[in-house]
Amino acid sequence: MLLKGLWVLGRAVRDEPHMFAISVVGSVVFSLLTIATAFVSGWVVGEIALPAIDERHVTTGSLLLGGAAILAVSLGKILGIFGRRLGAGAMQFRLQARYRQAVTRRYLRLPLEWHQRHATGTLLSNANADVESAWYPIAPFPMAVGTVVMLVAAIASLFATDWALALVGVAVFPTLLTVNVAYSRRMAPRVAKSQQLRAEVSAVAHESFDGALVVKTMGREAAETERFSARTVELRDATIQVGRVRAVFDPVLDALPSVGTLAVLVVGGLRFQQGAVAVSEVVSAAFLFTVLAFPVRAIGWVLAELPRSVVGWERIRRVLDAEGDMAYGGTTLPEVHKPAALRFDDVHFAYTDAEGRRGGDVLSGVTFDVPAGRTVALVGSTGSGKSTVAALAARLVDPHTGTVRLDGVDARELTQEALVGTVALVAQVPFIFDDTVRGNVTLDRSTAAGRPVDDEAAWAALRLAQADGFVGQLADGLDTKVGERGTSLSGGQRQRLTIARALAGAPRLLVLDDATSAVDPRVEAAILAALRRDDDRQASILVVAYRRATIALADEVVYLERGRVAARGTHADLLATVPGYADLVTAYEKAEAEKEREHVFDDEESVTA
């Protein structure tokens, strides 16, 4: 653990050499002047205080000289402290910011599958608590390095004063090393458990808050409270265990210099009686040993935090070293002003569990296409693979076998810019940022053709998404703050806002994964009809649909059963020839009629013509 901890500290020095140098220089200046204080104190006692006592008189000049010497040393120590703390603080906070950013960037590069295998609370803990733990020893570390100079100088000064006094000082350090080795061995597993439980507590809290609607509607408040309490009690007990070990270690560390100082006074008194040392030398030696308490304590602070630092670093490294990046190619698509063609060729896909083991195929040999400028509806029962097809079309995941092509090019060969500029996915669950309507729609971006997404483009997208009506009625229009996850909006309004966000980027292929389930059927039909007839923003459309009216608007229907394409054709043809499809659509229609009778849908606003 000690070697691992020293490696982590070495990494910190390599990352922030300049701040480390500033803090160490300040610490060395402070340390050397602290040693100088011992000799100044000895000189003042031996040359000014004792003669004044013997003569019962002190001159103004000697007082001023002694005071000036002490003041000069003190001012130098103040400057050293300033440099040490400024450098150490800047070093620590820079490292924390750098690695928080590095962890977050890694999260953004890792594929969706990786995120699905890790709890959100754990990921938050990696980017926050673990980063803080990894660099927690940085604050005392430069001071400890500087006090090593103090330690060496103090011991050298002790030997220069008297060998017997110096041996007393040297005897302390084997004891200190032994105590620290024992401490590290006992502390490391306890700190690792504590850090893991912090992540679990964060995960449970995040899940409970995120699922507040389910928790309250299902009356699970007591159960969730108990689940959270169980984890917090475990964390409390683990943290107390860490505190108990530290409570044993800290007093021993504090006691060693005090015992050493007492021994120096005893030995110094004997040596004075033998005539081997003068009073001023005994005073200087005693002061030096008192000074040794500071470097011993500073080194102890670093050693005490090394187990926690190592555990935090290892948890960070698991993120930074995670494999499975979604690599992008170098191919671009030249036809940026025309609808894109999408094709699935014999696609197979299976999800992996939390341990990375692949399960059974969700999609098996899926083959179909969305011709340029056409609308294709994807229909199937729950679990048939519709959302997986949508994710593959937007390249959130890659097929295990087979290919997904855009304009005849394998999606894996496209640049990230080409892919993002070509395909826009609107997911089942709308996500709204805690921002204005404008910020949510424009996202401060440009289209694939290089045009900025300005207010004009935002309003055009809102009109296509049938959202301009309610946005125009908001108090501040585009400048209206919608709250976290769009809490000030209804479900249908959030869905329409996310559709507008997708359209604002002028995609050439729009993938709607059941993205209009919360809006009135007439509004949904108006959205799809507007998209089909819009010449300026014409795009191919792949829509996961279940409403008969929506399906009927599609040029072709792809019917999925258990991850396979069971049938393709027009809605009318499939109704007439595929019993499973007819039964499913009829069941959907009955459920939809029931929703309309119960007024499930949000505000039924007027539809933009």
N, C-alpha and C positions, 0 to 999 in steps of 0.2 A: 504493500500500500504506500509506503514511504517513497519508493522509487517511482511509482505511478504518479504520486502527488508532485514530486519534483519535476517529472516530465511535463505535467500540466502547467506548472509554473514556468518552465522553460518555454513552452508554447506561448504563454502570455508575453514573455520578454521578446520573443521573435516577432510577435504581432505588433507590439507597441514599444519598440526600442528607445525612441526619443523620450517618451513620457517616463519610461523606466529609468533612463539615465538622469533626467531632471530630479526625480524623486530620490534616487540613490545618492546623487551628489548632495542634495539637501540633508539626507540622513547621515552621510559620512561627515559633513560639516558639523552637524549637531553632535554626533558621537565623539569626534575629536575634541570639540569644545567642552563636552561633558567631562572627558578625561582631564582636560586642562583645568576645569573647575576644581577637581580634586587637588591639584597641585597649588592652584591659587588659594584654595581654602587652607591647605596646609601651611602655605607661606604666610598668609594673613594671621593664622593662629600662632605660628612659631616666631614670626618676625615683628608682628605688631601687637597682637593680643597679649601674649605672655610677657614680653618686656613691659608693656603698659601696666600689667598687673603687678609685676615685680617692683617697678619704679613708681607705681601709683600715679602715673602721669602719661598722657598721650598727646602727641603734637597734632596740630591741624593738618600739617603736610602729610603725615603718615596715614591719617584717616582718609584724606582725599585720595591718596595713592591707592590704598586698599579698596576704597569704594569704586574708583575708576577702573581698577583691574576687574573687579566683579561685574561692573556694569558693561564693560567691553565684551567680556565673555558671554554675558546674558543676551546682549543685542545680537551677537553672532549666532547664538542658539536659536533666537527668534527667527532670524532669516533662514536658518537651516530647517526649522519646523515648517515655515511657510512653503519652501520649495518641496519638502518631502510630502506634505499633505496635498499640495496642489497637483504634483505629478502623480501621486498614488491615486487620488480621486479621479483625475482625468483618465488615467490608465484603466481603472476599474470600470468606469461608466462607458468608456469607448469600447472596451471588450464586450460588455453586456449588450450595447447597441449593435455592434458588429455581428455577434453570434445570434442575436434575436433576428436580425435581418437575414443572416445566412440560413437559419432554420426555416424562416418563412419562405424564402426563395426556394428552398428545397421542397417544401410542401407544394408550392405552385408548380414545380417541374414534375413531381411524382404523379403517376396516373391515378385515375379515379378508383381503380381496384385497390390500390395501396391504402387510400384514405378509408375505404369501406372496411378494411381489416383493423383499423385503429380507432379507438374511442376518441371523440372530440376533446373530452376533458384531458386525456393523456397528451394529446397534441398541444393543447394550451399550456399544460404543465411543462412540456419540453421547451417551449418558447419563452416561458416566464420563470417559474421556480427553478428549473434545472439550470438555466443560464445564470441566474443569480447565484446559485450554489457553486457552480463551476468556478466563478471568478470572485467568490467571497473572500478568499485569502489574499487577494491582490492589495487590499487596503493596508494590511500590516506587513506585506511581503517586502517592499522596498525598505521599510524601516528595519525589518529583521536583517536584510542584507547589509545595511549601513551599520547596524549594531554589531555585526560580526567584526567590523573594523574596531569598534569600541571594545569588544571582547578581547581581541588580539592585543590591542594597545594597552588595555587594563592589565592583562596578564604579564605582558612585557614590562610594564611599569612596576608591577608587584615584584617580579624577579629582580628588577633594577634596585628596588627598595630593600628587599630581604628575601632570601630563598625560602626560608621557613614559612613566611606569610604567603608566598606565592604557591607553595605546595597545598596549603589549605584551600586556596581558590581553585586550583586545578582539580582537586579531589571532587568538587561538586559535579563536574560535567559527565563522568561515567554514570553517576546516579541519574542525572537528567536524561541521558540517552536511554537508559534502561526503562525509566518511567514512560517515556514517549513510545518506545516499541510496544510495551504492554498496552498502552492506551490505544494505539492505532489498531492493534489486533482485536481489541474488544469493541472499538467504536465502529469500524468499517461495516460489519453486517447490520448493525442497528441503524446506521445512517441510511444504508441502502433500502432497508425496509421502510423507514420513515419517508424517503423520497417516493417510493412506489405507492405508499398509501396516500400521499399528497395528490398524486395523479389520479388515484381511484376516487378520492373525495371530490376532486374537480370534475371527474367524469360523471359521477352520480348527480352532482349539483346541476351541471349543464343539461343533462338529460331531463331532469325534473323540471327545470325552468323552460326548456325548449318544448316539453310536452305538457305544459301547464293546462292547456285546454282539455286534454285527455284525462289528466290527473283529477281535475275538478269535476268534469262531467261524469266520470266513473266513480267518484267518491273515494279516490285513492289517496287523499291527503295524509291520513294516518299511516298508511302503508309506506308511502314515500318518505314521510318523516322518520319512520322507524328504519328504513333502509339507509337513509342518510346518517341517522344517529349511530347506527352500527359501525359505519365506516369511520365516522369522526371519533368514536370511542377507541377504535383500533389505532387511529392516528395519534390520539392523545396518549395512549399507553406507550406507543412506540417512541414518541417524542420525550415522554418522561424517562424512558429507558436511556435515551441519549443524554438527557440532563443528569441522570444519576451517575453515569460513567464520567461525565465532565465534572460533576460535583466532587468526585473522588480525586480526579486528576488536578484540578485547579488549585486546591489548598496545598497539595504536595509541592506543586511548582512554586507557589508563593512562599512556602516554608523554607525551601532549599537555600535561597540567598540569605534569609534571616538567620538560619542556623550557621551559615558560613560566616556572616558578619560577626556573630557572637564568638565563633571560634577564632577569628582574626583578632578580636579584642583580647581574648584570653592569651593566645600565643604572642601577640604584640606586647602585652603587659609583661610576660615572662622575658621576652627578648629585650625590652627596655631595662628591666632589672639587671640583665646580664651586660648591659652597656652596648648591645649590638645595634640598636636603632635609637634615633632621637624621638622626642614627643611628636614633632611635626611629621615624621615619617610614619609613626603609628596612626596619626590622624588621617594622613593621605591614604594609607593602606586601607583603613576602615572605610573611608569615603569611597575609595575605588571599589571595594567589595559591595558597598551599598549600591554603587553605580551598576555593578554586574547584575543586580536584580532586574534592571531594565532590559538589557539584551536577552537575558534568559527568559524573561516574560514575553518579549516580542517574538522570539523564536518559538516559544510555547504557543502563542496565538496562531502562528502560521501552522505549526504541527497539529494543533487542535482542530483546525478547519480542513486539513488535507483530506481526511476520509470523505467528508461531505463534498469537497471539490471534485474528487475522483469520481464519485458516484454521479454527480451532476454532469461531468464531462462525458462519462460513458453513455449516459442516456442521450446526450446531445449527439454524440458520434453515431449512435444507432440510426438517427434521422439523417445526418449528413452523409453516412455511408450506405444508406438504403439504395437498393438497386431497382431497376425496372423503369428507368426514364423512358418517356415516350419520345423516341427520336423522330426528327423531321427530316425530310429530304430537301432537295434543292430545286425542285420543279415548280414553276409557276403556271398559271392558267391565263392565256392571253385574252380570251373573250370575256372581259370583265363587265360588259354592258348587256350580256345576253343571259337568259336562264341557263342553269347548269343541268346536265343530265346525270342521274345517279343510277348505279347498277350494283347489285349484290350478285356475286358469282360463287355458288356452292359454299356459303359461309357457315362455319361451325363456331360455336362459342359456349364456354362454361365459366361460371363464376368460381372464385376460390374462397376458402373459409379463412378464419382468423389466423390459422397456422400456415396459410399459403397453399393448402391442398386443393386441387381442382375437383369440383363436383361433376355431376352428370351434365350432358349438353343441354343448354337452354335453347339453343338454335342448332338445327341439324340440316345441313345442305340447303340453306335458304337461297333461292335465286329469284330475283325479280328486278325490274328497272322502273325508274321514273323518268320518262322522256322529257327533254328540255321543254319548258313552258307548260307542262301538263300537271294535273293534280291527281295524286294517287291516295286513296284511303286505305289505311291498314286496320283491319277488323279482326278481332279474335277475343276469346274468353280470357278471363283473368289468368295470368301465368302462361299465356301462349307465347310470350316473347316480344310483345309489341314495343315496350319501353327499351328493351335491349336493342332492337332494330334501330330505334331512334338514336340511342347512344352511339351505335356503330356508324350511323350515317353522319353524325357530327364529330366522329372520331374521338369520343371520350374514352373509348376502349377500342382495341384492335381485335379482329377475329383470330382465332387460333389456327384455323385453316380457311382457305378461300380469300377472296379479295372484295373490297368495297371501292368502287371507282367513281371518280367525279370527272365528267367529260372524258372518259376513257383512261384516266390516269389513276393508278393505285393511290389511294389517299395517304398511304405511308410515305410516298415519294414527294408529296407536296411540302412546300415551306409552311411554317406556322402562319405567316401573314396571308398566304394564298388560301389556306384552309379557313381561317377565321373570316376572311373577306368573302368567301364563297358560301359558307353554310352558317345558318343561325338556327339554334334550337330553343324552343320555348317549352320548358319542362312542365310536368303535371302540377307541381307545387310551385307557385310563383314566389320569387324572392325579390323583395324590395329593400333597397338600401335606405338607411336613415339619412335622407338627403331631400332635396327639392324634387319636384316632378321633372324639371329640366335635367338635373343631375342624373336621375334614374334613366331618362330616355337617351340622352346624348352620351353619357359616360366619357365626355371630353375626348372623343375619338374622331377618326375620319373614315370614310367609306373605302372600299377596295379600289375605287376609281380615284381616290385622293381628295374627294370633296369633303370639307368639314361638316360635321353634323351640327348645324346651327339651329336657331329657333325656327326658321322656315322649314327645315327638314324635320324637326321635332313635331311641329303642328301637322305636317303632311302625314307622318307616321301615326300620330294620334287619330287623325281622321280615318285612315285605313283600318285602324284597330277599334273604331267606334268609341274612342275614348275622349275625343275633343269636346263632347257635350259636357261631361261631368268635370273635366279639367277647366273648361271655360267658366264653370260656375263656382270653382274654388275661390276663396278669398283673395289669394295672390296669384292665381293662374299658374304659370310654369314655375313661379318662385315659391309655391306653397310647400312647406315642409310636411312630409307624409308620415314621419315617425318611424321608429324601429320596426322593420319588416312590414312597413305600410299599415300600421295599426289604425290610422285615421281613415283608411279606405275599406270598402267592402271587398268580399272575396272576388266578385266579378270585376270590380274596378282594378284590383291588383293584377288579375289575369290580363285584362286589356292593356294595362300599363307595360307588362312584360312583353306582350306582343308588339306594342309600339316600339319598345326598346330594340327588339330584334329587327323590325322593319326599318328603323332609322339608319341602320348600317347598310341599307340597300343590298341584302343578301341575294344571291342567285339561286339558292336553294333554301326554302324555309321548312323546317321540321317542327310540326306541332304535336307534342306528345300529350294528347288529351288536355290541351291547354285552354279549353273554353268550357270546362265542365261546370263552372260556377256562374256562367252568364246565361241569360235568357236565350232559348233556342233561336228566336228571331234575330237577336244580336249576333249570335254565332253565324247564322246563315248570311247576315249582312257583311260580316267580316270576310268570310270566304268568298262571297260574291265580289266584294270590292277588290280583293287580292287577284282574283281571276281576270278582272277587266281593267286593272290598273296598268297602263302601258309604260309609264315612266319607271315603275318599280316592279316590273313583271318578273316573277320568279317561279321556278318549279316548286311544287308543294307536296310534301309527304305528311299526311295528317292521320294521327291515330284517332279514330272516330268510333262512336257508338250510336249517335242519333241518326235516324233514317234520313232526315232532311239533309244532314251534312254529308252522309255517305252518297246520297243521290247527286250531290253537286260534283262528285269526283268523276274524272274521265275513266278511271279504272279502279277496281277494288282488289286488294290482295288479302285473302282470307287465311289466317294462321290457325293451326291446330297443333298443340303440343310442340311448338318450336319448328314446325314445318309449314311450307306453303301448301295448303290443302287445295286451294282453287284460286283462279284469277279470272277477271272478266268485269263486265259492267254490273252494276247493282241489280238491274232487272234480270240479267242472265243468271246470276248466282242465286237470286231468290227462287228462280224457276227450277234450277238444276241441282242445287246443293242444299239438302235438308238441314244439315247442321248449321249452315249460315243463316237459313231462313228462320230456324228456331231461335238462334242467338239474337238476330235483329228484332224479332218479334218480342223477345224477352226484354231487350233494351227499350223497345218502344213502350211497353207496359210500365216499366220502371220510370220512364221519362214522363209518362202521363200522370203517374202517381205524384211525382215531384211537382208537376205544374199545379195539380189540384191542391197540394199542400203549400204552395207558394214558397218552395225551397230556394228558388233563384233570387239573387239580389235585385236591386232596383231595375225595373223594366223601363229603361229610358227610351226616348225616341231614337229611331235608327237614322243615321245620316244617309241621305239619298245618294 
